[in-house]
Amino acid sequence: MNNMIEAQALTKRYNGTPDPAVDEVSFVVRQGEIFSLLGPNGAGKSTTLSMLSCLLKPTSGDACIDGASILQAPQRVKAAIGVVPQEIALYPKLTAYENLIFWGRLYGMGGKALRKRVDEVLDMTGLRERAKDRIETYSGGMQRRINIGVGLLHQPKVIYMDEPTVGIDPQSRRSILDTVMSLNEQGMTVLYTTHYMEEAQEISDRIGIIDHGEMIALGTQRELTQLVGEHDVVEMHIAEETSRPEVVEALGRVPGVHQVQPLNGTLRLFVDDGNAVLPNLITVANEQNAKITSASIQEPNLEAVFLHLTGRALRD
Amino acid sequence: MMKLLVIGLKDLKVAFRDKVGMIMLAGPFALTLAMGFVTGAFSVSAGETAIQATKVAVVNEDEGELGDAMVTWLQDDSMRSIVNISVVSSAARARDLVDEGEFVAGLILPVDFSQAILSAEGLEQESPIEMYVYPGQPIRVGIVRSLIERFVARIDAGVVSSKVAVTGLIGAGLIQPQEANDVGREVGEALVTLESGAMAGITIQSQRVEEEEVGIQPLALLAPSMAMLFLMYTVSGIGGRSIIAEREDGTLPRMLATPTDGAWILGGKVIGVVLVGVAQLAIVIGVTSLLFQLHWGDMLGVAVLIVAAVFGAAGWGILLAAFARTAEQVSTIGMAMMLFFGLLGGSFFGGGSFGGTLGTIGKITPNAWAQEGFAILAGTGTLTDIRGTIVGLAVMGSLLFGVAVLVFRRRGLVRC
C-alpha cells in the first residue's frame, strides 16, 4: 500500500514560547486508511494539520503528500488535499449553491463540470432541496455537512478533517462519522483529528496519540491498548476523610490487583477481571472503614492508554 | 486572474446582502438628502444656488477693453449669487486680502490682458490672468476658475469670428492685407464688448452652456462630501474588516488551503473593496442625477475619478486591515478614520478644508483630492482638468497597497 502522507520530524516553534507547538512529529498515512490524531486541546493536532495544508511553514522537518513536498511544491499539495476546518468556513450570506460554486472556482473548476459536481455534492450531503437557501438559515448540522462538502468538491486524494464534530448534536455527529466511513469505503484517505476517544476508536484504522506537541504513541487500537496490558481498570472514589495510606496498601494486597494509582482523590486499580475483583475491593475498604462514594470498571481503551502514558485524562 | 474576480465579486455580493453593508451603501445618499433639506439645498430650483457667493478681489490693470468687460460681467446681477466681486487698487492688496483669508481668490488682469488675448497668437496662449487663491477653499476656487475659463472661451470665440470676418473683407477687396491686424482687433473687441454688455454674462444659445454658466448646485458639493465620508468607512469597515473577519471565521485560511496564491487572494480582496466602493459612489451619483437632475459634469471624468477615489481610499482600508488584530479593531479605527479624514479633508464643510499647513496635510486624505476633483467636474472641468487629482489618488493608493502587502507578508497572512 502506498503512503499518502509522510511526515518527517515536523516541528513548529513560535517566537516567544519556550516549548515547540509541534516537536519532531513523524508518521505515515497509507492510501485508503483513516488515520486519527488523538489528543487533548492544545496538543498540537491543528498545528500539525496546518503545516500539512501549507498554511504554516514548519520550523524544521518536511512532509510529502501524494509525493509532493509541502515545502517544495505547496500548490501540488493543495490540489491533492481537501480541508474540512473545525469552524464553519462558509459565507452565511451566500446560498449553499453559491458557496460551493465559489469554492469550486478557487480549486480551478468551472463550467458544466463544476455545476455537475456541485449537484453531486448536494446529493451527497442530502441538501439539494435547500441549495438555494442561504447558509445562515441552515441548522448547525446542515452547515457542517456543507462544510464537509466543500472539502470534497474537487475530489481530493486525501481529506483532512479537523475536529469536525465539536459542538454539535449527537444526531449530526453520527451523520458525520457515517460520512467519514462512507468516504473511506469509496477509497478516500482520511486524516482525522479529534479529542474524543470514542470517535477515534470507532472510525480509525490507525491512531496517533499526540500530547504537548509530541507523538507519544502510534498504532492500531489493539497495538495501543496493549501498551497498558490486558488489565481492566477499577476507579474508586473514597471520601477524603477516610482515605488513608493504609487503605491503599490494603487494596493493593487484594488478589487480582496488579497496581494501585492514586489520582486526584480517585484510586485507579489495574486488575485482571474487574467484575470478579470489585466485591473483594469493597469488602476490604469496609474493613478499613473507608467510605466508598462511587466505583466503576473500565475495559482497556485509548483513554487508559493516554492516562497510562501521560498521567492525565484526555478530557483534562 | 479569474480568481481575482471570483473573490471580488463574491465580496460585492456579500456586501449587498449584508444589512450593515446596505446601510453603508445607501448612507451617503440618505445623509445627502437629509443635509440637503436641513441646509435648504432643495429649496432653490435647478440653476440657482444657495451657497454664499465666493468673495473675489479683482485688480484690473488692463489697458484694453477686455478687462473692463470681464469686471462688468463678473459684477452683473446674475453673478451675485455666485461671486462677490470687490475691485481693489493693486495686485499686492489683492494678495494680502487672500492671504488674510477674507477673499477666496484674487484675479489680477495684467496691463496687456486685452492685447495678449486678441493678438494673433492669443488662441494658442494660456490665459494671462493671474489667479491668486486661498488653498483651503479648493471647491470655491474651482468655481472661480471655471468662470474665468468660460469668459476666456467666449473671447476666443470672438477672436475666431473676427479672423473669419477679416479674411472675408480682404477677399472682397474692402481692406488691404496690411490693415488686417488693426481691423481684426477692432472687430474682436467690439464683438466681446457687445456680448458682455448684452449678456449679462453669457446668455448663450445652447442648453449645455447655460447649465455650465449657472455655477454649481449646492448638492453637487454636498453629495461628493458625504459620499467620500462614507466611502472611508466602507473601505475600512466593510472592505478592510472583511479580510480580518475572514481570517477569524476561517474562510481566509480555507482560501489559502486551495491552490490559489496568497497574493491573488489579497488582490481579490482589494478588488472586492474597490467594487463595493465604486458601487457606493455610483449609487449616490446615479440617484442624485436621476432624482434631482444634479449635474456632476463630464461623465468620463466622473467615472475615472470614482475609480481613482475608491482606489486611494481602499489603500487606507487595506493598510488598516494589515495592522489590525481583530475585526472589531478595524471597525473602531475605521470609524475614527472616517471622522478624522472627513474633518481634515473637508467633507464636513461641503468640500472646503483648512488653509496653510493643515490644508496641505489634508492632502493625505482621499476626501480632499476627490472633492476637489468632483467640484472641478461639476463646474466646467473635464478629465484633463483633474489629471493631477487622478494621479494624486493613484499614487496614494499604490503606496498604501505596497506597504499593506509588506505588512501582510511580514505577518505571514498571505504566505503560501
Interface residues (C-beta under 8 A of the other chain):
Chain A: S50 S53 C54 L55 K57 P74 Q75 R76 K78 A79 I81 V83 P85 Q86 E87 I88 A89 L90 Y91 K93 L94 E98 F102 W103 R105 L106 Y107 G108 G110 R134 V150
Chain B: M2 K3 V6 I7 K10 K13 V14 R17 D18 D249 G250 T251 P253 R254 M255 L256 A257 T258 P259 T260 D261 G412 R415 C416
